[in-house]
Amino acid sequence: MELDIAALDEAAATDSFSGTVAVHVDGAAVFSRCYGMAHRAHGIPNTIDTRFGLASGSKMFTALAIMRLVEEGTLTLDRPVREILGTDLPLIDDAVTVEHLLAHTSGIGDYLDEEGDWEPDEFFLTVPVHTLTTAEAFLPMLDGFPQTFPPGERFAYCNGGYVVLGIVLERLTGEAYPDLVDRLVLRPAGLGHTGFPRSDELPGDAATGYLFESGDRTNTLYLPVRGNGDGGAILSAGEIHAFWNAFFDDAIVTAATRELMIEPRTFVEEEDLRFGLGVWLHKANSATILEGYDSGVSVQSAHLPETRTTVSVLGNTSEGAWPVIGVIAAAVSAIDG
């Protein structure tokens, strides 16, 4: 894969990109470019080792934890989630299954309107952010949203569906979501520096998320204090590459489960991508993709399994990464299937 470095730098300048661009092949970083500050007030620059928020990119961790329980026989994909929810969230259709939630075909109402026109500083959670430390704690925020279409009818990206999956994980195992994902996904993948720290206790090598490309307003009051089923892990470019390799080396789930997850189920026209179970897929070649956007976070990572190549754009502002992601996406699309 060839990157147009001049185009990359030009795109980075377009919206004052703050973050890291990295290309890893097999076990080594073959290219990196770092821009902006991990902590503006203290003048700490972003580096190749800086850890960034992954936002919705970590939905795949939720999917993998679910698939681990399926492999263990604790859960089946066709199990109705009503059996696990009981009387909670009564507006979720009784026919919604675990598989519907994984594939974004459940049709349940979402607490975060993906189709709405909102600015990073305009969306506030409806419960105090410091209370959101487990998936179960999200229940009051998920309640009251009517079903939007019958389960299985079509694709509709749903953050709330992945929080419900987090609740499923917690109720079946008795463990808090972040601890469970660490045990079932992160440790088997060898990701010792990836996890779900509290936003008010970030480690020193983690980038602060900024709402805008200029100014010092952080995302601390706009996101759950701890990431959960629909996103919020932090990791470095090197660890996201290690994650992809572990996934394709069958260190997390079996080869059969991996193939099930990367089997294209839906073409999502507005994203120009396909979707499997918990993972985005390039529309034409074999690249698997994680993508995330939230207040103070904009990221994308694409992996080409044949050459064990990962190209990642990890940004610590809400919008600044997208011009850079466009350059990277063009380079990935230039690779034949």
C-alpha positions as semicolon CSV with decimal commas, in nm:
position;residue;x (nm);y (nm);z (nm)
1;M;0,000;0,000;0,000
2;E;0,135;0,339;-0,101
3;L;0,055;0,656;0,090
4;D;0,063;1,000;-0,068
5;I;0,253;1,180;0,207
6;A;0,195;1,527;0,060
7;A;-0,178;1,459;0,043
8;L;-0,166;1,326;0,399
9;D;0,000;1,641;0,533
10;E;-0,239;1,861;0,336
11;A;-0,539;1,675;0,477
12;A;-0,395;1,702;0,828
13;A;-0,368;2,078;0,785
14;T;-0,724;2,110;0,654
15;D;-0,887;2,068;0,997
16;S;-0,576;2,095;1,217
17;F;-0,562;1,719;1,270
18;S;-0,443;1,616;1,614
19;G;-0,341;1,252;1,640
20;T;-0,132;0,976;1,489
21;V;-0,121;0,804;1,150
22;A;0,061;0,471;1,152
23;V;0,122;0,179;0,918
24;H;0,226;-0,151;1,071
25;V;0,330;-0,458;0,875
26;D;0,350;-0,788;1,056
27;G;0,516;-0,686;1,385
28;A;0,674;-0,352;1,304
29;A;0,577;0,009;1,241
30;V;0,692;0,098;0,890
31;F;0,547;0,450;0,884
32;S;0,419;0,698;1,139
33;R;0,325;1,064;1,139
34;C;0,220;1,246;1,455
35;Y;0,039;1,578;1,473
36;G;-0,086;1,808;1,745
37;M;-0,101;1,774;2,120
38;A;-0,204;1,492;2,348
39;H;-0,244;1,750;2,624
40;R;-0,269;2,110;2,509
41;A;-0,240;2,284;2,846
42;H;0,087;2,107;2,924
43;G;0,222;2,111;2,567
44;I;0,257;1,732;2,546
45;P;0,271;1,619;2,180
46;N;0,109;1,311;2,035
47;T;0,350;1,027;1,962
48;I;0,334;0,681;1,806
49;D;0,287;0,540;2,158
50;T;0,008;0,775;2,267
51;R;-0,313;0,596;2,358
52;F;-0,631;0,734;2,201
53;G;-1,000;0,678;2,254
54;L;-1,146;0,428;2,008
55;A;-1,511;0,534;2,047
56;S;-1,736;0,295;1,853
57;G;-1,434;0,109;1,720
58;S;-1,439;-0,092;2,040
59;K;-1,785;-0,230;1,961
60;M;-1,588;-0,516;1,808
61;F;-1,459;-0,600;2,156
62;T;-1,822;-0,638;2,266
63;A;-1,897;-0,859;1,967
64;L;-1,595;-1,077;2,041
65;A;-1,692;-1,116;2,407
66;I;-2,039;-1,226;2,294
67;M;-1,887;-1,474;2,050
68;R;-1,665;-1,614;2,325
69;L;-1,979;-1,691;2,527
70;V;-2,132;-1,851;2,218
71;E;-1,825;-2,070;2,175
72;E;-1,843;-2,169;2,542
73;G;-2,208;-2,268;2,506
74;T;-2,333;-2,001;2,749
75;L;-2,523;-1,819;2,477
76;T;-2,664;-1,873;2,128
77;L;-2,697;-1,614;1,853
78;D;-3,067;-1,687;1,810
79;R;-3,149;-1,637;2,177
80;P;-3,412;-1,365;2,233
81;V;-3,265;-1,093;2,452
82;R;-3,599;-1,068;2,631
83;E;-3,506;-1,390;2,813
84;I;-3,212;-1,206;2,966
85;L;-3,365;-0,860;3,008
86;G;-3,678;-0,985;3,183
87;T;-3,911;-0,690;3,237
88;D;-3,641;-0,429;3,172
89;L;-3,660;-0,219;2,853
90;P;-4,016;-0,333;2,767
91;L;-4,024;-0,143;2,435
92;I;-3,766;-0,379;2,284
93;D;-3,949;-0,628;2,062
94;D;-3,965;-0,978;2,212
95;A;-3,834;-1,118;1,881
96;V;-3,500;-0,930;1,900
97;T;-3,214;-1,177;1,922
98;V;-2,847;-1,148;2,011
99;E;-2,765;-1,179;1,641
100;H;-2,995;-0,889;1,551
101;L;-2,810;-0,667;1,797
102;L;-2,467;-0,771;1,669
103;A;-2,565;-0,707;1,307
104;H;-2,743;-0,374;1,374
105;T;-3,070;-0,520;1,242
106;S;-3,264;-0,518;1,571
107;G;-3,473;-0,209;1,499
108;I;-3,469;-0,103;1,864
109;G;-3,489;0,266;1,944
110;D;-3,153;0,428;2,010
111;Y;-3,057;0,669;2,288
112;L;-2,813;0,841;2,048
113;D;-2,968;0,952;1,718
114;E;-2,707;0,867;1,454
115;E;-2,907;1,051;1,189
116;G;-2,948;1,369;1,390
117;D;-2,760;1,689;1,311
118;W;-2,575;1,764;1,635
119;E;-2,252;1,936;1,727
120;P;-1,997;1,782;1,967
121;D;-2,084;2,028;2,243
122;E;-2,462;1,991;2,205
123;F;-2,522;1,630;2,310
124;F;-2,542;1,554;2,681
125;L;-2,620;1,220;2,841
126;T;-2,949;1,207;3,032
127;V;-2,795;1,061;3,348
128;P;-2,487;1,181;3,541
129;V;-2,179;1,064;3,353
130;H;-2,003;0,955;3,673
131;T;-2,269;0,688;3,734
132;L;-2,202;0,504;3,406
133;T;-1,940;0,254;3,521
134;T;-2,117;-0,068;3,414
135;A;-2,354;-0,165;3,135
136;E;-2,632;-0,218;3,389
137;A;-2,601;0,147;3,490
138;F;-2,714;0,249;3,139
139;L;-3,065;0,102;3,183
140;P;-3,238;0,432;3,274
141;M;-3,082;0,598;2,970
142;L;-3,191;0,319;2,732
143;D;-3,555;0,306;2,842
144;G;-3,844;0,473;2,663
145;F;-3,735;0,443;2,299
146;P;-3,996;0,265;2,081
147;Q;-3,905;-0,005;1,831
148;T;-3,842;0,159;1,492
149;F;-3,891;-0,145;1,263
150;P;-3,944;-0,522;1,296
151;P;-3,630;-0,717;1,393
152;G;-3,430;-0,834;1,092
153;E;-3,601;-0,605;0,841
154;R;-3,296;-0,390;0,761
155;F;-2,969;-0,241;0,888
156;A;-2,978;0,060;1,121
157;Y;-2,667;0,143;1,322
158;C;-2,760;0,135;1,689
159;N;-2,540;0,233;1,982
160;G;-2,803;0,129;2,234
161;G;-2,808;-0,221;2,089
162;Y;-2,445;-0,269;2,184
163;V;-2,506;-0,141;2,536
164;V;-2,782;-0,401;2,560
165;L;-2,522;-0,659;2,456
166;G;-2,307;-0,528;2,741
167;I;-2,597;-0,589;2,979
168;V;-2,634;-0,940;2,837
169;L;-2,264;-1,004;2,905
170;E;-2,287;-0,876;3,262
171;R;-2,599;-1,073;3,351
172;L;-2,470;-1,401;3,209
173;T;-2,129;-1,379;3,375
174;G;-2,178;-1,166;3,686
175;E;-1,879;-0,950;3,584
176;A;-1,869;-0,580;3,504
177;Y;-1,837;-0,519;3,131
178;P;-1,482;-0,369;3,131
179;D;-1,345;-0,655;3,342
180;L;-1,518;-0,918;3,131
181;V;-1,384;-0,776;2,803
182;D;-1,037;-0,763;2,954
183;R;-1,060;-1,134;3,045
184;L;-1,224;-1,264;2,727
185;V;-1,076;-1,037;2,459
186;L;-0,790;-0,809;2,559
187;R;-0,575;-1,051;2,756
188;P;-0,605;-1,335;2,502
189;A;-0,499;-1,082;2,235
190;G;-0,198;-0,976;2,443
191;L;-0,319;-0,617;2,477
192;G;-0,168;-0,516;2,809
193;H;-0,212;-0,142;2,751
194;T;-0,566;-0,144;2,611
195;G;-0,867;-0,102;2,836
196;F;-1,147;0,111;2,976
197;P;-0,999;0,352;3,232
198;R;-1,218;0,617;3,390
199;S;-1,206;0,947;3,202
200;D;-1,119;1,124;3,529
201;E;-0,828;0,885;3,590
202;L;-0,660;0,869;3,250
203;P;-0,303;0,736;3,244
204;G;-0,022;0,974;3,151
205;D;0,022;0,832;2,799
206;A;-0,345;0,880;2,705
207;A;-0,448;1,169;2,483
208;T;-0,707;1,408;2,618
209;G;-1,012;1,427;2,390
210;Y;-1,091;1,779;2,271
211;L;-1,428;1,881;2,133
212;F;-1,284;2,116;1,873
213;E;-0,968;2,162;1,669
214;S;-0,885;2,473;1,871
215;G;-0,952;2,565;2,233
216;D;-0,915;2,356;2,545
217;R;-1,264;2,215;2,610
218;T;-1,232;1,843;2,681
219;N;-1,488;1,566;2,638
220;T;-1,496;1,461;3,006
221;L;-1,852;1,583;3,067
222;Y;-1,988;1,453;2,735
223;L;-1,910;1,081;2,759
224;P;-1,965;0,804;3,016
225;V;-1,695;0,809;3,282
226;R;-1,603;0,458;3,170
227;G;-1,644;0,305;2,826
228;N;-1,895;0,028;2,777
229;G;-2,069;-0,194;2,523
230;D;-2,102;0,072;2,252
231;G;-1,748;0,208;2,276
232;G;-1,488;0,387;2,480
233;A;-1,171;0,178;2,502
234;I;-0,830;0,346;2,473
235;L;-0,528;0,203;2,291
236;S;-0,223;0,293;2,084
237;A;-0,163;0,240;1,712
238;G;0,072;-0,048;1,793
239;E;-0,187;-0,224;2,007
240;I;-0,463;-0,191;1,749
241;H;-0,228;-0,364;1,503
242;A;-0,158;-0,635;1,762
243;F;-0,534;-0,674;1,806
244;W;-0,591;-0,731;1,435
245;N;-0,311;-0,987;1,420
246;A;-0,451;-1,170;1,724
247;F;-0,796;-1,176;1,564
248;F;-0,667;-1,330;1,243
249;D;-0,431;-1,564;1,431
250;D;-0,738;-1,704;1,613
251;A;-0,601;-1,602;1,952
252;I;-0,937;-1,458;2,063
253;V;-1,196;-1,674;1,886
254;T;-1,172;-1,978;1,661
255;A;-1,124;-1,954;1,285
256;A;-1,484;-2,064;1,230
257;T;-1,612;-1,783;1,453
258;R;-1,382;-1,531;1,286
259;E;-1,512;-1,629;0,942
260;L;-1,869;-1,592;1,066
261;M;-1,794;-1,242;1,192
262;I;-1,630;-1,122;0,869
263;E;-1,895;-1,269;0,640
264;P;-2,062;-0,968;0,471
265;R;-2,426;-0,936;0,571
266;T;-2,521;-0,584;0,465
267;F;-2,397;-0,317;0,228
268;V;-2,436;0,013;0,410
269;E;-2,470;0,273;0,137
270;E;-2,415;0,581;0,353
271;E;-2,081;0,440;0,475
272;D;-1,986;0,280;0,140
273;L;-1,888;-0,026;0,343
274;R;-2,019;-0,371;0,421
275;F;-2,094;-0,499;0,770
276;G;-2,057;-0,842;0,926
277;L;-2,104;-0,920;1,297
278;G;-1,939;-0,640;1,492
279;V;-1,692;-0,542;1,221
280;W;-1,697;-0,317;0,916
281;L;-1,575;-0,464;0,587
282;H;-1,439;-0,292;0,279
283;K;-1,684;-0,296;-0,009
284;A;-1,441;-0,454;-0,258
285;N;-1,132;-0,602;-0,093
286;S;-1,051;-0,803;0,220
287;A;-0,985;-0,510;0,454
288;T;-1,155;-0,521;0,792
289;I;-1,226;-0,184;0,949
290;L;-1,292;-0,029;1,288
291;E;-1,432;0,324;1,292
292;G;-1,529;0,558;1,571
293;Y;-1,663;0,910;1,614
294;D;-1,763;1,083;1,934
295;S;-1,704;1,403;2,124
296;G;-1,326;1,438;2,124
297;V;-1,262;1,119;1,923
298;S;-1,232;1,044;1,550
299;V;-1,059;0,723;1,444
300;Q;-1,036;0,456;1,176
301;S;-0,820;0,145;1,148
302;A;-0,810;-0,084;0,845
303;H;-0,636;-0,422;0,836
304;L;-0,533;-0,628;0,533
305;P;-0,496;-0,987;0,657
306;E;-0,304;-1,122;0,354
307;T;-0,007;-0,895;0,424
308;R;-0,071;-0,842;0,798
309;T;-0,084;-0,469;0,729
310;T;-0,270;-0,222;0,949
311;V;-0,316;0,146;0,873
312;S;-0,466;0,352;1,153
313;V;-0,572;0,712;1,201
314;L;-0,624;0,789;1,570
315;G;-0,738;1,141;1,653
316;N;-0,820;1,324;1,976
317;T;-1,067;1,578;1,835
318;S;-1,425;1,529;1,722
319;E;-1,387;1,609;1,353
320;G;-1,023;1,666;1,265
321;A;-0,937;1,313;1,158
322;W;-1,188;1,280;0,875
323;P;-0,986;1,451;0,597
324;V;-0,689;1,231;0,692
325;I;-0,910;0,922;0,705
326;G;-1,022;1,007;0,351
327;V;-0,662;0,991;0,225
328;I;-0,603;0,660;0,404
329;A;-0,931;0,514;0,279
330;A;-0,835;0,599;-0,079
331;A;-0,504;0,414;-0,037
332;V;-0,682;0,108;0,108
333;S;-0,938;0,113;-0,174
334;A;-0,660;0,114;-0,433
335;I;-0,565;-0,238;-0,323
336;D;-0,719;-0,513;-0,532
337;G;-0,937;-0,766;-0,353
